[in-house]
């Protein structure tokens, strides 16, 4: 039935084994919430750390086993059906597993992504792309930085913001299939070479489709679409293009213009934002472009008094 899922014992989206004493499994995720099972071996030490997000909530329910923790110099022993909650934590809390322990955890911010083997393998592909393309090293990280700042300006909800952060880092992984001589060609690409380049959004989306982050697929596939339908791979128009993809499109173009390329030197930030503003409404989302312009002003990269073209 649509909207309803049954999971049999031992089935997870992904499980990560750190050693014989620590196993972390992801049951499900959505709307910025993750539900995780942690299995911790007897005698193992573990900690709950303060979060950088003051609104984050971490809930831990003891399914089996016993743990001991120390809070403000007082020791507590927690058993099955006991639980503990971390919110606005000021200092780390130290725990010892007195026996093999199983914890059911609910987190209101992304946690599993930092240990996911699926995501780690995709990040490795991203790094390989940057090694192939000498002019785009750290490009994806910069695009992610701009994209998240724009998303915050536009007040995207938590889930969209977190998905955008991952998608923007991975947006170019499909270029792993593009030969280095095309990526680094100093002259104009032939039509055949450009056709190869144009495959990378769909190729990247296909790689993501194999992970449990399937909601990132359309964002990555659409990041070269343009509002007037002149983009690729599907010639989408206007609101057919996800806002997250429109944000990456602006960040991607701005970074490409302000970094050296095989065929030209970098343009200045003011020139780049002026070019984006000229194409706002036809190629790029106007609200997204104006948000980036405001960010550049706040960071002193362009002058508040400059009106542009």
N, C-alpha and C positions, 0 to 999 in steps of 0.2 A: 504493500500500500504506500502511495506517495506520502512522504513526510514522516514515515514511521520506519525505524530500523531495529532489528533484533541482532544482538551480538552474542555469539556462543562463547563459552569459556575459552580463554586463551587467544581470542581474536582481537587484534589491535590494528590501527592504521600503520603504526611503525613501532618497533622495539629497538632500543639501543642498549647493548651490553658493554659496560665499562670494564668489568672484570667479574670474577665469580661471585663477588659480594655486592654488586650493584647493577640493577636492571631498571630501566625507565621505559614505560610503554604509554603511547598516546591512544586513548579510547576515541576521542572526537574533539573537534574544535569548531568554533563559530561565534560570530559577533564579538570577537576579541577574547572569548573564554576558551580555556583548554581544560579537559578532564584527563588526568594522568594517573597511572598506577606506578608506584615506586616499590621495588622489592630490594631490601637491604639486608646483607648478611650479618649474622651474629657477631657482636664485638666491633662492628664498623662504626666509626665516628662520622657524623654528618652535621651540617649547619643549615640554618635558615638565615639568609642575609637580608639586610634592609634593601628595599627597592628604590630605584631612582624616581619612580612614579608614586607620588604621595597618595594617589587614588587607587593604587593596586591593592588587591585583596588576595591572600593565599590561604586556602583552607585545607587542612590535612586531617583525614579520618583514619584511625587505626583499625584495619580490617583484621589483622592477626599479628601476634607477637607483642613484645613489650619494649618500650624505649624509656631512657632516663634523660631528663634535661635539667639544666641549671639556669635559673632565672633570679637575678639579684641575690646571688649567693645562697639560694634555696633550691634543693633538689626535689624533682617530681618524677614519679614513675607513672607512665601512661600505658594502659592496657587496651585490648579490643573494645571498640565502641566509644573510647575516649577520642577527643580531637583537640587540635590547636589551630589558632588563627594568627596570621601575621598581617598587620596593617599599620602603616606609619611606624614601622619598627625603627628604633634608634640605634641598636647594636645587634650584632649577630647572636643567635641563640645556638648553643652547642648541645648536640644530642649523641647518645650512645645506644646502639641497638643491643638490648640485653638478650635477645634471641632473634632469629630470622623474622623480619618485619615486613608486612605488606601495608602500604599506605595508599588510600584513595585521595587524590589531590584535585582541587579545583582552583585554577589560577585565572585572574581577570586581565592578564596581559600575556603576550606571547613569551613563552619560555622554551618550549620544545624545539622551536626552530633553531635555537643556538646549539643544539646537540644532534639534530636530525642528520642521519647519514644521507638521506635523499637530498636535502638542501646542501650539505657539505660537498657531495659529488657534483652538484650543479655549480657551486662556487668554484670548484676546481676547474670545471670547463670554462667558466668566465675568466679565470686566471690564464688558462691556455690560450684563449682568444686574445687577451692583452699581450701575451708573449709573441703571438703571430703578427699582431698589428702594432708596430712600434709607436704609432702616433696616437694610440688610444689607451695607453697604460693609465690606470686609475680613472678612466673616463666614466665607467659605470658607477664608481663610488661618488664621483662629483655629480652625476645625473641624479643619483639617489638623494644626495644632500640637497640639491635644489628642489627636487620633487617633494620631499617631505616638508621643506619650508613653505612651498607654495600650498601644499595640502593643508597645513596648519593655518595659513592665511585665509583659505577658503572654508575653514572649519569643517573639513571632512570628518565623518564619524570615526570612531576608534578602529573598527574593523577595516574600513576602506584605507585608513592611514597605514595600518600595519601591513596590509596586502600590497599597497603601493610601495612601501619601503623595500619589500622583498622583490617585487616585480621590477622595480627600477634598477636594482643591482644586477638582475639576471636578464635584462631586456635584450642584450646583444649576444646571448650564448649561441644562437643559431649560426653566428658567423664562424663557428668552429668548422663548418663545412665549406667555407669560402677560402679558396687558395690564397696564400700569403701574397703572391704576386699581384693579385687583384686588390687585396686590402691595402697594399703599399704602393700601388701604381702611381707614379708622379703625374702622369698625363690624364686626359679625359678617358673615361671608360667607354668601351664599345657597347653597342646595344646588347650583345651576347653577355658581356661581362656584367653589365648592370642588371640583366635578368637573373644572373646568379646571386648578386647582392640582394635583390628583391625577395629572394627565398628565405632570408634569415629570420624574419618575424614568425613565419609559419613553422620553420624548422625548430626555433626556440620554443614555440608553444607546444609542439609535439613532444619535446623533451620534458616539459613541465607536466604534461598530461599523464605521464607515467608516475608522478608523485602524488601525494595526498593533498597538494596545494593546487587542485584543479581550477579553483576560482581565479588563479593568476593567468590562466591560458588566454582568455580574450584580451587582457591588458597587454600582454607581451605581443600577441598577434596583431594588435591594432596600433602599436606605437608609431608606425609610419603612415597611418591613414591621415587624410587631410579633410577639412570641413567641406570643401567644394568637390570632393570625390576624386581628386587627382592623386591620392596616395595609393599605397599598396599594403597588403596583397589583394584586398577585396574591393577597393574603390568605395569604401563606406562614406557616408555624408553626415554632417551635422551631429545630431543626437544619437545617430546609430553608433557613434564612437563613444566608448566609455570615458567619463571624465578623467579617470585615472590614466588612461592612455593619452588623452589630450594634454595632461600635465607632463607626462614623460616626453611627449613630442616637443613641447616648448623647452624643457630642460635639456633634452638631447641636442636640439638645434643650437641653443645658446652655447652649450659647452663645445660643440663641434666648431662653432664660429670663433670662439675665444681661445682655442688651442691650435698649435701648429699642425699642419697637415702636409702630406707629401707634395702637394701641388701649390701650397701657399703658406704664408706666415699667418699667425693669429691676428684676428681683428680685436679692437678694443671693446670693452663692455658696452659703451654707449652706442657704438656703431651697431653692435649685435642686437641690442634691445630695440633700436630704431628700425632695423630690418624686420624684426618680429612684429613690431607695431604696424608696419606697413602691410604686413600679411595677415594681421589679426582680422578675424571675421570671414576670411576666404580660406586660409590654410590653417590658422591657429586660433584657438579659443581666446577671445578678447579678454575675458575675465582672468584667465590664467596668465596671459602676457602682462596685464596690468599688475597682478599680484607679484610676478617676478620683478617687474620694474620697481615696485615699492620695496622689495627685499634688497635689491641692489643699491637703492638710495640709502636705506637704513644701514647697510654695511659699508657705505662710503665708496662703493665701486663706480657709481655715477653721481653726478651733481644734482641736488634737489632743484636747482634753478634751471637746469637744462631742459628745454622743451622737446628736443629731438626734431625729426623731420616733420 
